[in-house]
């Protein structure tokens, strides 16, 4: 049985590694490539262990037929060569050196670096297909319903709860935003060496597992048992209005672009429209992405029809082999518009979306603001909506995938780069609040604040947004700490690293 991949883990010294990055030194594009570059269709669904029964995604029998691991690897090489955005940079790796198709897939990506020295492709991953389908459609995931944040990945380590799903096992155990974990099943999380035990207890792989967590917060230090469950995430965790001397401000905490987010966002924006809000604070600090179409719907609901009519939310640029037609849908290449109607993710398709018609929006960001969430920022800026960014530099992921199942594993290889109406999409190192250059966005660098609930007007980032709205400039505390906050963000200290499954940290294009 293949080991399921994609589940978040605290590996090494509590640092999350979603995909192993393997060094590749062979030349690219050589005719001596040991894996023949045949059309992927010749090898598709030739499986070492074919599935039987009905594919729940299609309602039809699985297309799998008997094949070999070599067939699966040959399909991968051909598929990557056809669709991967940087196919010319993929190393020539001998498939025989890799025991599984997944491990071979790991090296079928560019080894190039960004200007800041980070890997250009940090987003190459796989997921067990059954788990991917369940998570992408409903947001159901085994765990405690706690979004963990790694503030210090090396001893002395520090891990806190960023937010907790209502009614989840974590909430029932008294875990709240800012609760710190000191030990797991008796193993010292701060300085302990038994990382396997910490992994198992912090990130249970299935429902029904009971672990003990030693916690520290305003309730004191205590050790509590927590039993994992299949928790359905709440993408829109808070919607509220804030009265100010210059009008009403709406606040929306949006954490995931799951299918269920569509209906929740429609309800949230409808509520704020009824309240006649003058401005909006959109909290995306922990939103790693998901369905791109949901990002487009939300951007439309913020900007309204006057600003978006006939404009592109995002143009998807493929590799140089793909010029006129989408290689997956077969349709002529066309930009994704600002979607003005529901797409049927969790609402009846074709219903008109409510719109606020705002000319500016305040966006709260962190290092966990990725992919489809960054598309909201970029898409709105492309049509002249003023985006004011409060928080920390975003993750830098202007790329999209068409997920592809083959033999029970769903593969994600970057196939598209997104650009806005103005043609801009060069933010591989993230959007920078108050920064200079094309990826610099007006606003303030403000560290995260775990001493207040999300949506509390006293919470540092929301307070800074409200202050900026009132005065047109960053509050003194934000100005004084801006440089330090950005440096801390880059070092994953202070800002922290959001621990989410790969599905929740990507831009997904739905066929």
C-alpha positions as CSV (number, residue, x, y, z in Angstrom):
1,X,0.0,0.0,0.0
2,X,1.3,3.4,-0.9
3,X,1.8,5.9,1.9
4,X,-0.8,8.7,1.7
5,X,0.9,12.0,1.0
6,X,-0.2,15.6,1.5
7,X,-1.2,15.5,5.2
8,X,0.5,18.3,7.2
9,X,3.3,17.1,9.5
10,X,5.9,18.7,11.8
11,X,9.0,17.1,10.4
12,X,12.6,17.5,11.5
13,X,12.6,20.1,14.3
14,X,8.9,20.8,13.9
15,X,9.2,22.4,10.5
16,X,6.5,21.4,8.1
17,X,7.7,19.8,4.8
18,X,4.8,19.1,2.5
19,X,6.9,17.9,-0.5
20,X,10.4,16.6,-0.4
21,X,12.7,18.9,-2.5
22,X,15.2,16.6,-4.1
23,X,18.4,17.9,-5.7
24,X,18.6,17.5,-9.4
25,X,21.9,18.0,-11.3
26,X,21.3,16.4,-14.7
27,X,21.0,18.6,-17.8
28,X,17.5,19.5,-19.0
29,X,15.9,18.7,-22.4
30,X,18.5,16.2,-23.5
31,X,17.6,13.6,-26.2
32,X,19.1,11.0,-23.9
33,X,16.2,11.3,-21.5
34,X,15.7,7.8,-20.0
35,X,11.9,8.3,-19.8
36,X,10.4,8.4,-23.3
37,X,8.3,11.5,-23.8
38,X,5.3,9.9,-25.4
39,X,1.8,11.4,-25.3
40,X,0.4,11.1,-21.9
41,X,-2.8,9.5,-23.2
42,X,-0.9,6.4,-24.2
43,X,-0.1,5.7,-20.5
44,X,-3.1,7.2,-18.7
45,X,-4.9,4.9,-16.3
46,X,-2.5,2.0,-16.8
47,X,-2.2,1.1,-13.1
48,X,-0.1,-1.3,-11.1
49,X,-3.1,-1.7,-8.9
50,X,-6.2,-0.8,-10.8
51,X,-9.2,0.5,-8.9
52,X,-12.6,-1.2,-9.4
53,X,-16.1,0.1,-8.9
54,X,-17.6,3.6,-9.5
55,X,-15.6,6.8,-9.5
56,X,-17.5,9.1,-7.1
57,X,-16.3,12.1,-9.0
58,X,-17.9,11.1,-12.3
59,X,-20.5,8.4,-11.4
60,X,-18.9,6.2,-14.1
61,X,-16.7,3.1,-13.6
62,X,-13.1,3.8,-13.0
63,X,-11.1,3.9,-16.2
64,X,-8.2,2.0,-14.6
65,X,-6.7,-1.0,-16.4
66,X,-3.9,-3.3,-15.6
67,X,-0.5,-1.8,-16.1
68,X,2.8,-1.3,-14.2
69,X,4.6,1.2,-12.1
70,X,6.7,2.0,-15.2
71,X,3.5,2.9,-17.0
72,X,2.5,5.2,-14.3
73,X,5.9,6.9,-14.3
74,X,5.8,7.1,-18.1
75,X,2.5,8.9,-17.9
76,X,3.9,11.3,-15.4
77,X,6.9,12.2,-17.6
78,X,4.7,12.8,-20.6
79,X,2.0,14.7,-18.8
80,X,4.6,17.0,-17.2
81,X,6.3,17.6,-20.5
82,X,2.9,18.5,-22.1
83,X,1.5,20.8,-19.4
84,X,4.1,21.9,-16.9
85,X,4.7,25.7,-17.0
86,X,8.5,25.3,-16.9
87,X,8.7,22.0,-18.8
88,X,12.0,23.0,-20.4
89,X,13.7,23.2,-17.0
90,X,12.7,19.8,-15.7
91,X,15.7,17.6,-15.0
92,X,16.3,14.3,-16.7
93,X,15.7,11.9,-13.9
94,X,15.9,8.1,-14.4
95,X,12.5,6.8,-13.3
96,X,14.1,3.4,-12.3
97,X,15.8,5.2,-9.4
98,X,12.5,6.0,-7.8
99,X,10.4,3.3,-6.1
100,X,7.0,5.0,-6.6
101,X,5.4,7.2,-9.1
102,X,5.0,9.8,-6.4
103,X,8.7,9.9,-5.6
104,X,9.5,10.2,-9.3
105,X,7.0,13.1,-9.6
106,X,8.8,15.0,-6.9
107,X,11.8,15.6,-9.1
108,X,9.8,16.4,-12.3
109,X,10.0,20.2,-11.6
110,X,12.3,23.1,-12.1
111,X,15.3,23.5,-9.8
112,X,15.4,27.3,-10.5
113,X,15.3,29.9,-7.7
114,X,13.4,33.2,-7.3
115,X,15.2,36.5,-6.9
116,X,15.0,36.0,-3.1
117,X,16.7,32.6,-3.4
118,X,13.6,30.5,-2.7
119,X,12.8,27.6,-5.0
120,X,10.7,28.9,-8.0
121,X,8.4,25.8,-7.7
122,X,7.6,25.3,-4.0
123,X,4.2,24.0,-4.9
124,X,4.6,20.6,-6.5
125,X,2.6,17.9,-4.6
126,X,0.4,14.9,-4.6
127,X,-2.7,13.8,-2.7
128,X,-4.5,10.5,-2.3
129,X,-7.5,11.0,-4.7
130,X,-10.2,9.9,-2.3
131,X,-8.9,12.2,0.4
132,X,-8.6,15.1,-2.1
133,X,-12.2,14.7,-3.3
134,X,-13.5,14.6,0.3
135,X,-11.5,17.7,1.3
136,X,-12.1,19.8,-1.8
137,X,-15.8,19.3,-1.8
138,X,-16.7,19.7,1.9
139,X,-13.6,20.8,3.8
140,X,-13.8,17.7,5.9
141,X,-10.4,16.7,7.5
142,X,-9.5,14.5,10.4
143,X,-8.1,16.5,13.3
144,X,-9.1,18.6,16.3
145,X,-10.5,21.5,14.3
146,X,-7.6,23.7,15.4
147,X,-5.5,25.7,12.9
148,X,-2.0,25.4,14.3
149,X,0.7,28.0,13.7
150,X,4.4,27.4,14.2
151,X,5.9,30.5,15.6
152,X,9.4,29.0,16.2
153,X,10.3,25.8,14.3
154,X,13.5,25.1,16.2
155,X,14.1,24.5,19.9
156,X,12.9,26.3,21.9
157,X,9.9,25.7,19.7
158,X,6.6,27.6,20.0
159,X,3.2,26.5,18.6
160,X,-0.1,28.3,19.1
161,X,-3.7,28.0,17.9
162,X,-4.5,30.6,15.3
163,X,-8.2,29.8,15.3
164,X,-10.5,27.0,16.3
165,X,-13.6,25.6,14.5
166,X,-16.8,26.0,16.5
167,X,-18.0,22.8,18.2
168,X,-14.8,20.9,17.2
169,X,-12.9,18.6,19.6
170,X,-10.4,21.4,20.1
171,X,-13.1,23.9,21.0
172,X,-14.6,21.4,23.4
173,X,-11.2,21.0,25.1
174,X,-11.0,24.7,25.7
175,X,-8.5,25.5,23.0
176,X,-8.8,29.1,21.7
177,X,-6.8,31.6,19.6
178,X,-3.5,32.0,21.3
179,X,-3.5,28.8,23.3
180,X,0.1,27.4,23.3
181,X,1.0,23.8,23.2
182,X,3.8,22.8,25.6
183,X,3.7,19.0,25.4
184,X,2.1,16.2,23.4
185,X,1.4,12.8,25.0
186,X,4.0,13.7,27.6
187,X,6.7,14.7,25.0
188,X,8.1,18.1,25.5
189,X,7.1,20.1,22.3
190,X,9.4,23.0,23.2
191,X,12.7,21.1,23.4
192,X,11.8,17.4,22.9
193,X,13.5,15.1,20.4
194,X,10.7,12.6,19.7
195,X,9.3,14.4,16.6
196,X,7.3,11.3,15.5
197,X,5.3,11.4,18.7
198,X,4.7,15.1,18.3
199,X,3.6,14.6,14.7
200,X,1.2,11.8,15.7
201,X,-0.4,13.8,18.5
202,X,-0.6,17.2,16.8
203,X,-1.8,15.9,13.4
204,X,-3.8,12.7,13.9
205,X,-4.2,10.8,10.7
206,X,-7.7,9.6,11.3
207,X,-10.8,10.2,13.4
208,X,-11.1,8.6,16.8
209,X,-7.5,9.0,18.0
210,X,-7.1,10.3,21.6
211,X,-4.0,12.3,22.6
212,X,-3.1,14.4,25.5
213,X,-2.0,18.0,25.0
214,X,-0.4,20.2,27.7
215,X,-1.7,23.7,27.0
216,X,-1.0,27.2,28.3
217,X,-3.2,30.2,28.0
218,X,-5.3,32.6,30.1
219,X,-6.8,29.5,31.9
220,X,-3.4,28.5,33.1
221,X,-1.3,25.4,32.3
222,X,-3.3,22.2,32.0
223,X,-3.2,18.8,30.3
224,X,-6.3,17.6,28.5
225,X,-7.3,14.6,26.4
226,X,-8.5,15.5,22.9
227,X,-10.0,13.0,20.5
228,X,-9.8,13.6,16.8
229,X,-12.8,13.7,14.5
230,X,-13.7,14.4,10.9
231,X,-14.1,18.1,11.2
232,X,-15.8,20.2,8.5
233,X,-14.2,23.5,8.2
234,X,-16.1,26.8,8.2
235,X,-14.6,28.9,5.5
236,X,-16.2,32.1,6.5
237,X,-15.7,32.0,10.2
238,X,-16.9,35.5,11.1
239,X,-18.9,38.4,9.6
240,X,-19.6,41.5,11.6
241,X,-20.1,45.3,11.3
242,X,-18.1,47.9,13.2
243,X,-19.5,51.4,13.8
244,X,-17.0,54.2,13.5
245,X,-17.3,58.0,13.5
246,X,-17.1,58.0,9.7
247,X,-19.4,55.2,8.8
248,X,-19.9,51.5,9.1
249,X,-17.1,49.0,8.4
250,X,-17.7,45.4,7.5
251,X,-15.4,42.6,8.6
252,X,-15.2,39.2,7.0
253,X,-12.8,36.4,8.2
254,X,-12.3,34.1,5.2
255,X,-10.1,31.1,5.8
256,X,-10.5,28.7,2.9
257,X,-11.7,28.6,-0.7
258,X,-13.6,25.3,-0.2
259,X,-16.7,24.6,-2.2
260,X,-18.8,25.4,0.8
261,X,-17.3,28.9,0.9
262,X,-19.5,30.0,-2.0
263,X,-22.8,29.9,-0.1
264,X,-21.2,31.4,3.0
265,X,-19.6,34.3,1.2
266,X,-22.9,35.1,-0.6
267,X,-24.5,35.2,2.9
268,X,-21.8,37.3,4.4
269,X,-21.7,39.9,1.6
270,X,-25.5,40.0,1.5
271,X,-25.5,40.7,5.2
272,X,-22.9,43.6,4.8
273,X,-24.8,45.0,1.8
274,X,-28.0,45.1,3.9
275,X,-26.0,46.9,6.6
276,X,-24.9,49.5,3.9
277,X,-21.2,49.3,4.9
278,X,-19.0,52.1,3.8
279,X,-15.8,50.0,3.8
280,X,-14.7,46.4,4.1
281,X,-11.9,44.7,6.0
282,X,-11.2,41.3,4.4
283,X,-9.2,39.0,6.7
284,X,-7.2,36.6,4.6
285,X,-4.2,36.1,6.9
286,X,-4.7,32.3,7.2
287,X,-6.3,31.7,3.8
288,X,-4.0,29.6,1.6
289,X,-6.3,29.3,-1.4
290,X,-8.5,26.8,-3.1
291,X,-10.9,27.3,-6.0
292,X,-10.0,30.2,-8.2
293,X,-13.6,30.7,-9.3
294,X,-14.6,31.4,-5.7
295,X,-11.9,34.1,-5.5
296,X,-13.4,35.6,-8.6
297,X,-16.9,35.6,-7.2
298,X,-15.7,37.3,-4.0
299,X,-13.7,40.0,-6.0
300,X,-16.8,40.7,-8.0
301,X,-18.9,41.0,-4.8
302,X,-16.4,43.5,-3.4
303,X,-16.0,45.7,-6.6
304,X,-19.4,45.4,-8.2
305,X,-20.5,45.4,-11.9
306,X,-19.4,49.0,-12.8
307,X,-15.7,48.3,-12.0
308,X,-15.6,44.7,-13.4
309,X,-17.8,44.6,-16.5
310,X,-15.8,43.2,-19.4
311,X,-12.6,43.0,-17.4
312,X,-10.4,40.0,-16.6
313,X,-10.2,38.8,-13.1
314,X,-7.3,36.7,-14.1
315,X,-5.7,35.6,-17.3
316,X,-4.1,32.1,-17.1
317,X,-0.8,31.9,-19.1
318,X,0.3,28.4,-20.0
319,X,3.6,27.2,-21.4
320,X,4.7,28.1,-24.9
321,X,3.2,25.0,-26.4
322,X,-0.3,26.1,-25.4
323,X,-1.4,29.2,-27.4
324,X,-5.0,29.0,-28.5
325,X,-6.9,26.3,-26.6
326,X,-7.1,25.2,-23.0
327,X,-5.3,21.8,-23.0
328,X,-7.7,20.3,-20.5
329,X,-11.1,21.7,-21.5
330,X,-10.4,22.1,-25.2
331,X,-12.0,25.5,-25.1
332,X,-10.4,28.6,-26.7
333,X,-8.1,30.4,-24.2
334,X,-10.0,33.2,-22.5
335,X,-9.5,35.1,-19.3
336,X,-11.5,34.3,-16.2
337,X,-13.9,37.2,-15.8
338,X,-15.2,38.6,-12.6
339,X,-17.9,36.1,-12.0
340,X,-21.2,37.8,-11.4
341,X,-23.3,34.7,-10.7
342,X,-22.9,31.6,-8.5
343,X,-21.1,28.7,-10.1
344,X,-22.8,25.9,-8.2
345,X,-20.1,25.0,-5.7
346,X,-22.5,25.2,-2.8
347,X,-25.3,27.4,-4.2
348,X,-27.8,27.0,-7.0
349,X,-25.8,27.9,-10.1
350,X,-26.7,31.1,-12.0
351,X,-28.0,33.2,-9.1
352,X,-26.9,36.8,-9.2
353,X,-24.3,37.6,-6.6
354,X,-24.8,40.5,-4.2
355,X,-22.2,43.3,-4.6
356,X,-20.9,46.1,-2.4
357,X,-19.5,48.2,-5.2
358,X,-16.5,49.4,-3.2
359,X,-13.6,51.4,-4.6
360,X,-11.2,50.2,-1.9
361,X,-10.8,47.3,0.4
362,X,-8.5,46.7,3.4
363,X,-7.0,43.2,3.3
364,X,-5.4,41.6,6.4
365,X,-2.5,39.3,5.3
366,X,0.1,37.0,6.6
367,X,2.7,34.5,5.3
368,X,-0.2,32.0,5.0
369,X,-2.1,34.3,2.5
370,X,-1.5,32.3,-0.6
371,X,-2.6,31.6,-4.2
372,X,-6.3,32.1,-4.7
373,X,-6.2,34.7,-1.9
374,X,-3.4,36.6,-3.6
375,X,-5.5,36.5,-6.8
376,X,-8.2,38.5,-5.0
377,X,-5.6,41.2,-4.2
378,X,-4.1,41.1,-7.7
379,X,-7.4,40.9,-9.6
380,X,-8.9,43.9,-7.7
381,X,-5.8,46.0,-8.2
382,X,-6.0,45.2,-11.9
383,X,-9.3,47.0,-12.3
384,X,-8.4,50.0,-10.1
385,X,-9.8,49.0,-6.8
386,X,-7.5,50.4,-4.1
387,X,-6.2,47.5,-2.0
388,X,-4.7,48.5,1.4
389,X,-2.7,45.7,2.8
390,X,-2.3,45.3,6.6
391,X,-0.1,42.6,8.1
392,X,2.8,40.6,6.6
393,X,4.1,39.7,3.2
394,X,2.0,37.1,1.4
395,X,3.4,33.7,0.4
396,X,4.0,34.5,-3.3
397,X,2.1,31.9,-5.4
398,X,0.7,33.3,-8.7
399,X,0.3,29.8,-10.1
400,X,-2.6,27.4,-10.8
401,X,-3.2,23.7,-11.3
402,X,-5.6,21.4,-13.0
403,X,-5.6,18.5,-10.5
404,X,-5.2,15.2,-12.3
405,X,-6.0,11.8,-10.9
406,X,-4.1,8.8,-12.2
407,X,-4.4,5.4,-10.5
408,X,-5.7,6.8,-7.2
409,X,-3.2,9.6,-6.8
410,X,-4.1,13.2,-7.7
411,X,-1.1,15.1,-9.0
412,X,-0.5,18.9,-8.9
413,X,2.0,20.4,-11.3
414,X,2.1,24.1,-12.0
415,X,0.5,24.6,-15.4
416,X,-0.5,28.3,-15.4
417,X,0.6,31.7,-14.1
418,X,-2.2,34.1,-13.3
419,X,-2.0,37.8,-14.4
420,X,-4.5,40.5,-13.9
421,X,-6.3,42.9,-16.3
422,X,-3.1,45.0,-16.4
423,X,-1.0,41.9,-17.2
424,X,0.7,41.8,-13.8
425,X,1.5,38.5,-12.1
426,X,5.1,38.8,-10.9
427,X,4.7,38.4,-7.2
428,X,6.6,35.2,-6.7
429,X,8.1,36.6,-3.5
430,X,4.7,37.9,-2.2
431,X,2.8,41.1,-1.9
432,X,4.5,43.4,0.6
433,X,2.5,45.8,2.8
434,X,3.9,49.3,2.5
435,X,6.7,47.9,0.2
436,X,8.2,49.3,-2.9
437,X,8.2,47.9,-6.4
438,X,5.5,46.3,-8.4
439,X,4.5,43.9,-5.6
440,X,4.5,46.6,-3.0
441,X,1.0,47.5,-1.8
442,X,0.0,50.5,0.2
443,X,-0.5,49.7,3.9
444,X,1.3,48.7,7.1
445,X,3.4,45.9,8.3
446,X,1.8,44.7,11.5
447,X,2.7,41.6,13.5
448,X,0.0,39.0,14.3
449,X,-1.8,39.5,17.6
450,X,-2.8,36.3,19.5
451,X,-4.0,38.2,22.5
452,X,-7.3,39.2,20.9
453,X,-10.0,37.3,19.0
454,X,-10.1,37.6,15.3
455,X,-12.7,40.3,14.5
456,X,-12.1,42.2,17.7
457,X,-11.5,45.8,16.8
458,X,-8.6,45.9,19.3
459,X,-6.8,43.0,17.5
460,X,-3.6,44.6,16.1
461,X,-4.1,44.1,12.4
462,X,-7.8,45.0,12.4
463,X,-7.0,48.0,14.7
464,X,-4.3,49.1,12.2
465,X,-6.8,48.9,9.3
466,X,-9.4,51.0,11.2
467,X,-6.7,53.5,12.1
468,X,-5.4,53.7,8.6
469,X,-9.0,54.3,7.4
470,X,-9.4,57.1,9.8
471,X,-6.0,58.9,9.3
472,X,-4.7,57.7,6.0
473,X,-1.5,56.5,7.5
474,X,-0.1,53.6,9.6
475,X,-0.5,53.8,13.4
476,X,2.6,54.7,15.3
477,X,3.1,51.2,16.6
478,X,2.9,49.7,13.1
479,X,5.3,52.3,11.7
480,X,7.9,51.6,14.5
481,X,7.8,47.9,14.0
482,X,7.4,47.6,10.2
483,X,11.0,46.6,9.4
484,X,11.1,44.2,12.3
485,X,7.8,42.6,11.4
486,X,8.9,42.0,7.8
487,X,12.2,40.5,8.9
488,X,10.4,38.2,11.3
489,X,8.0,37.2,8.6
490,X,10.9,36.2,6.3
491,X,12.5,34.1,9.0
492,X,9.2,32.4,10.0
493,X,9.6,33.8,13.5
494,X,6.9,36.0,15.1
495,X,4.7,35.8,12.0
496,X,4.8,32.0,12.0
497,X,4.1,29.2,9.5
498,X,0.5,28.2,8.9
499,X,0.1,24.4,9.0
500,X,-2.4,23.4,6.4
501,X,-2.8,20.5,4.0
502,X,-1.6,21.2,0.4
503,X,-5.2,21.5,-0.9
504,X,-5.7,24.4,1.4
505,X,-2.6,26.3,0.1
506,X,-3.1,26.4,-3.7
507,X,-5.0,27.9,-6.5
508,X,-7.3,25.3,-8.1
509,X,-8.9,25.6,-11.5
510,X,-12.0,23.5,-11.8
511,X,-12.9,21.8,-15.1
